[in-house]
């Protein structure tokens, strides 16, 4: 699942390529049209011939400002964006293609069939499900705000970090990485945190996300549809040695998702 770091770099990659371009044609796969929250014909009528004025990220959403509309993409578990020429063969599981006026195209694919696409009028982003509930951005939230908001959530730390109403942009993978950086177990409850622990978690959130952004930016063969997370310390490394203490990394599976942590140095 693309999270804040991947989507931040993706936005930076796409912005100079699509801003100011006009959408020449919109193609929607009949097999995946159900993922669009706007009928394909209406989507095409609203976007074709219009200029992409900006692309922004909010939490785990990407927003393309197309004249007086917002095209909002929530990649969810398997959504990926491809940048290519319009004449190239469409990748498998392509949901839609935005063919631009220069012969290049932006495609959204999703093998998991969970991505969601919304089209709303400018200034009406609150109509997108989940948008109005988003908390502050996880990579920029200040400590005072972090302290105030964390008091509202008594549950387990992993679920807390993934709660988009607490802070926006963190999902399954980076919650594991943040908690490892903070030396905290994922199932630990928030009321057990001291004020110093909260500050430590805040620092770990910022440093982990910034390190990921910097690392992804530096990838020499970066492609927007690929997700190279080889730099991660614990996530998806169950059974391997913890890079900090050498203890075996544990793995828990629940609800189709994996949680990884180190019992040796996380408390």
C-alpha positions as CSV (number, residue, x, y, z in Angstrom):
1,X,0.0,0.0,0.0
2,X,1.5,3.4,-0.9
3,X,1.8,5.5,2.2
4,X,3.0,9.1,2.8
5,X,6.6,8.6,1.7
6,X,5.8,6.9,-1.6
7,X,3.0,9.3,-2.4
8,X,5.1,12.3,-1.5
9,X,7.8,11.3,-4.0
10,X,5.2,10.2,-6.6
11,X,3.7,13.7,-6.4
12,X,7.1,15.3,-6.9
13,X,7.8,13.0,-9.9
14,X,4.4,13.7,-11.6
15,X,4.1,17.4,-10.9
16,X,6.5,18.7,-13.6
17,X,5.3,16.1,-16.0
18,X,1.5,16.8,-15.8
19,X,1.0,20.3,-14.5
20,X,-0.2,22.6,-17.3
21,X,-1.0,19.7,-19.7
22,X,-4.5,19.0,-21.1
23,X,-6.2,15.7,-20.9
24,X,-6.9,14.7,-24.5
25,X,-8.7,11.4,-23.8
26,X,-10.0,9.4,-20.8
27,X,-10.2,5.6,-21.2
28,X,-11.8,3.5,-18.5
29,X,-11.6,-0.3,-18.4
30,X,-15.1,-1.9,-18.4
31,X,-13.9,-4.5,-16.0
32,X,-12.8,-2.0,-13.3
33,X,-15.3,0.8,-13.8
34,X,-16.9,-0.1,-10.5
35,X,-13.9,1.4,-8.7
36,X,-14.8,4.8,-10.0
37,X,-17.3,6.8,-7.9
38,X,-18.3,8.7,-11.1
39,X,-19.7,6.9,-14.1
40,X,-17.0,6.6,-16.8
41,X,-18.9,8.6,-19.4
42,X,-19.3,11.5,-16.9
43,X,-15.7,11.3,-16.0
44,X,-14.6,11.6,-19.6
45,X,-17.0,14.5,-20.2
46,X,-15.7,16.3,-17.2
47,X,-12.0,15.8,-17.9
48,X,-11.4,15.7,-21.6
49,X,-10.0,18.9,-22.9
50,X,-9.3,20.3,-19.4
51,X,-6.0,21.4,-18.0
52,X,-4.3,19.8,-15.0
53,X,-3.5,22.8,-12.9
54,X,-1.9,21.0,-9.9
55,X,-1.3,17.7,-8.1
56,X,-1.3,17.5,-4.3
57,X,-1.1,14.9,-1.6
58,X,-3.2,14.8,1.5
59,X,-2.7,11.8,3.8
60,X,-2.9,8.8,1.5
61,X,-4.8,10.6,-1.2
62,X,-3.5,12.1,-4.4
63,X,-5.5,15.1,-5.8
64,X,-5.3,16.3,-9.4
65,X,-6.8,19.8,-9.8
66,X,-8.4,19.7,-13.3
67,X,-9.8,23.2,-14.1
68,X,-12.8,23.5,-11.7
69,X,-12.8,19.8,-10.5
70,X,-10.7,17.7,-8.2
71,X,-9.8,14.2,-9.4
72,X,-9.1,12.3,-6.1
73,X,-7.3,9.0,-6.1
74,X,-7.1,6.7,-3.1
75,X,-4.7,3.9,-4.1
76,X,-5.6,1.7,-1.1
77,X,-3.9,-1.6,-1.0
78,X,-2.8,-2.2,-4.5
79,X,-3.3,1.0,-6.5
80,X,-0.3,2.0,-8.6
81,X,0.3,4.9,-11.1
82,X,2.2,4.3,-14.3
83,X,3.7,7.1,-16.4
84,X,4.2,6.1,-20.1
85,X,3.5,6.8,-23.7
86,X,-0.1,6.4,-24.8
87,X,0.9,3.9,-27.5
88,X,2.5,1.5,-25.0
89,X,0.7,-1.6,-24.0
90,X,-1.5,-1.1,-21.0
91,X,-0.3,-2.8,-17.8
92,X,-2.5,-5.5,-16.4
93,X,-5.4,-4.4,-14.2
94,X,-5.5,-0.9,-15.7
95,X,-8.5,1.0,-14.3
96,X,-8.2,4.1,-16.3
97,X,-5.8,6.1,-18.6
98,X,-5.5,9.9,-18.9
99,X,-4.0,10.5,-22.3
100,X,-2.3,13.9,-22.4
101,X,-1.9,16.3,-25.2
102,X,1.8,15.4,-25.7
103,X,1.4,11.7,-26.3
104,X,2.2,10.7,-22.7
105,X,-0.3,9.1,-20.3
106,X,-1.0,8.5,-16.7
107,X,-2.5,5.1,-15.9
108,X,-4.0,3.8,-12.6
109,X,-3.7,0.0,-12.0
110,X,-4.9,-2.2,-9.1
111,X,-4.6,-5.9,-8.9
112,X,-6.4,-5.9,-5.5
113,X,-9.4,-4.0,-7.0
114,X,-9.6,-1.8,-3.9
115,X,-8.5,1.7,-5.3
116,X,-11.1,4.4,-5.3
117,X,-11.4,7.4,-7.6
118,X,-13.6,10.4,-7.0
119,X,-14.5,13.5,-9.0
120,X,-15.8,16.5,-7.0
121,X,-16.2,20.2,-7.7
122,X,-13.5,22.5,-6.6
123,X,-13.8,23.3,-2.9
124,X,-15.9,20.2,-2.2
125,X,-13.2,17.7,-1.1
126,X,-15.1,17.0,2.1
127,X,-17.5,15.0,-0.1
128,X,-14.7,12.4,-0.5
129,X,-15.3,9.6,2.1
130,X,-12.8,10.0,4.9
131,X,-11.4,13.3,3.8
132,X,-13.2,15.5,6.5
133,X,-11.8,13.2,9.2
134,X,-8.2,13.4,8.3
135,X,-5.8,14.5,11.0
136,X,-2.7,16.7,10.5
137,X,0.0,15.3,8.2
138,X,2.2,12.7,10.0
139,X,5.5,14.2,8.7
140,X,4.8,17.8,9.8
141,X,2.6,17.6,12.9
142,X,4.2,19.5,15.8
143,X,4.8,18.0,19.2
144,X,2.1,20.1,21.0
145,X,-0.6,19.0,18.5
146,X,0.7,15.4,18.6
147,X,0.4,15.4,22.5
148,X,-3.1,16.9,22.4
149,X,-4.4,14.5,19.8
150,X,-2.8,11.3,21.2
151,X,-4.8,11.7,24.5
152,X,-8.0,11.0,22.6
153,X,-6.9,7.5,21.6
154,X,-6.6,4.8,24.3
155,X,-5.9,1.8,22.1
156,X,-2.8,0.0,20.8
157,X,0.0,2.0,19.3
158,X,0.0,0.4,15.9
159,X,-3.7,1.0,15.4
160,X,-3.2,4.6,16.7
161,X,-0.5,5.4,14.1
162,X,-2.7,4.0,11.4
163,X,-5.7,6.0,12.4
164,X,-6.0,8.7,9.8
165,X,-8.1,10.8,12.2
166,X,-5.1,11.0,14.5
167,X,-2.4,11.7,12.0
168,X,-2.7,11.3,8.2
169,X,-0.5,9.3,5.9
170,X,0.8,6.3,8.0
171,X,-0.4,2.7,7.2
172,X,0.6,-0.8,8.0
173,X,4.3,-0.7,6.9
174,X,5.4,2.6,8.3
175,X,3.7,2.0,11.6
176,X,6.0,-1.0,12.1
177,X,9.0,1.1,11.2
178,X,8.0,4.1,13.4
179,X,7.5,1.8,16.4
180,X,10.8,0.1,15.9
181,X,12.5,3.4,15.7
182,X,10.8,4.5,19.0
183,X,11.7,1.1,20.7
184,X,7.9,0.5,21.4
185,X,5.9,-2.6,20.8
186,X,2.9,-2.4,18.4
187,X,0.4,-3.9,20.9
188,X,1.4,-1.5,23.7
189,X,-1.4,0.7,24.9
190,X,-1.3,4.4,24.6
191,X,-2.1,5.1,28.4
192,X,1.2,3.4,29.3
193,X,3.2,6.2,27.6
194,X,4.9,8.8,29.7
195,X,5.3,12.4,28.4
196,X,8.9,11.5,27.4
197,X,7.6,8.4,25.5
198,X,5.1,10.6,23.6
199,X,8.0,12.9,22.6
200,X,10.0,9.9,21.5
201,X,7.2,8.6,19.4
202,X,6.8,12.0,17.8
203,X,10.5,12.2,16.9
204,X,10.4,8.6,15.5
205,X,7.4,9.4,13.4
206,X,9.1,12.4,11.8
207,X,12.5,10.8,11.4
208,X,11.2,7.5,10.0
209,X,9.0,9.2,7.4
210,X,11.7,11.7,6.3
211,X,14.3,9.0,6.0
212,X,11.9,7.0,3.8
213,X,11.2,10.0,1.6
214,X,14.9,10.8,1.2
215,X,15.7,7.2,0.5
216,X,13.0,6.8,-2.2
217,X,14.0,10.1,-3.8
218,X,17.6,8.8,-4.1
219,X,16.7,5.6,-5.8
220,X,18.5,5.7,-9.1
221,X,16.0,3.7,-11.1
222,X,12.8,5.2,-9.5
223,X,9.6,4.3,-11.3
224,X,6.3,5.5,-9.9
225,X,4.5,2.1,-10.1
226,X,7.3,0.2,-8.3
227,X,7.6,0.1,-4.6
228,X,11.1,-0.6,-3.3
229,X,11.0,-0.9,0.4
230,X,14.3,-2.8,0.8
231,X,15.5,0.0,3.2
232,X,12.9,-1.0,5.9
233,X,14.3,-2.3,9.2
234,X,11.6,-4.7,10.4
235,X,8.5,-4.6,8.2
236,X,8.2,-7.8,6.1
237,X,11.4,-9.1,7.7
238,X,9.9,-11.7,10.1
239,X,12.5,-14.3,11.1
240,X,15.5,-12.2,10.2
241,X,17.9,-10.6,12.7
242,X,17.0,-7.1,14.0
243,X,19.5,-4.7,12.6
244,X,19.7,-2.9,16.0
245,X,20.1,-5.7,18.5
246,X,20.3,-8.9,16.5
247,X,17.2,-10.5,18.1
248,X,14.9,-12.4,15.8
249,X,12.2,-10.2,14.3
250,X,8.7,-11.4,15.2
251,X,5.7,-11.6,12.9
252,X,2.0,-11.5,13.6
253,X,-0.7,-11.9,10.9
254,X,-4.2,-10.7,11.5
255,X,-6.9,-9.7,9.0
256,X,-4.7,-10.3,6.1
257,X,-2.0,-7.9,7.3
258,X,1.4,-8.5,8.7
259,X,2.9,-6.8,11.8
260,X,6.6,-7.1,12.4
261,X,8.6,-6.0,15.5
262,X,11.6,-7.0,17.7
263,X,10.9,-8.4,21.1
264,X,14.6,-7.8,22.0
265,X,14.6,-4.0,21.8
266,X,11.0,-2.9,21.6
267,X,9.1,-2.5,24.9
